[in-house]
Amino acid sequence: MIVFKKEQDLRTYLSQQRALGKRIGFVPTMGALHAGHRSLIDRSVQPETVTVCSIFVNPTQFNDKSDYDKYPATPDADLKLLLEARCDVAFMPDAAEMYPQGFAEVRTYDFGYLDSILEGAHRPGHFRGVGQIVSRLLEMVQPDILFMGQKDYQQCMVVKKLLGMMGREQQIQLVICDTVREEDGLAMSSRNVRLTEPQRALAASIYQCLVSIQGKQNSDHFSLVRKECLDLLKKKGLDAEYVSLADATDLTLLEDYEPSKKMVALIAASIGGVRLIDNLFLNP
Ligand code: PAF
């Protein structure tokens, strides 16, 4: 595996690989890698593919400074995981490399409706920052395939829209990979390491709620199930930001179950000051 810190070195290497007929698979991350990231790398690694994993904790997507300050950094363990996974390239730039002219100089994208709901509504500016960094990374890496995790489903939709806005939807295939879960259902997240053992166990109630929203789609009204979920989360000591139902194709929020649509349930809740998100498709 080769570790690059500079954009120019990465670009030179990747253009050589492209000239040799290799495809580029790309997994953008903020490090603190876990089994969820590993599953994305595993999807990409193939004989004729050069897999690039970027590790950069992007300051512009954190609306909460203390979340940024506390974001876990485990570079040695990350490199070990990437080596074991046979990743070809780790790209680990610093902020000066990613934002050489300062944060304000990188083009921003307006995601409209997608930025006005759920994560967009609760984390003002978050998707603007995601758009800034992902567009920068895509210009550098120019991947054929981009792998992202379903846990951040709204982010996946934002990136899909970004690919269109960049005019790259034909060249770059976005592959959304299943969420990897702990045994009790808790979605793998870099933020989980900040939970104490009791908090970690209680956090599994987010997944329990998603499963109950899924299980009751043919018997109850969503408003009732939602109330039960909010009560359960509260009882478990979680501070819920939203328990929502949406059309999975465009994230239009739904008041009630609509079986003719592909539906996704989404939850954001905090415990011990750690903010967690998760989602589940309700029907095929
Ligand atoms: O999902 C993440 O880890 C980040 O939002 C991403 C896509 C790497 C952009 O910083």
Boltz pocket constraint, residues with backbone or C-beta under 6 A from the ligand:
constraints:
  - pocket:
      binder: B
      contacts: [[A, 28], [A, 29], [A, 30], [A, 54], [A, 56], [A, 58], [A, 61], [A, 130], [A, 133], [A, 134], [A, 152], [A, 155]]
      max_distance: 6.0
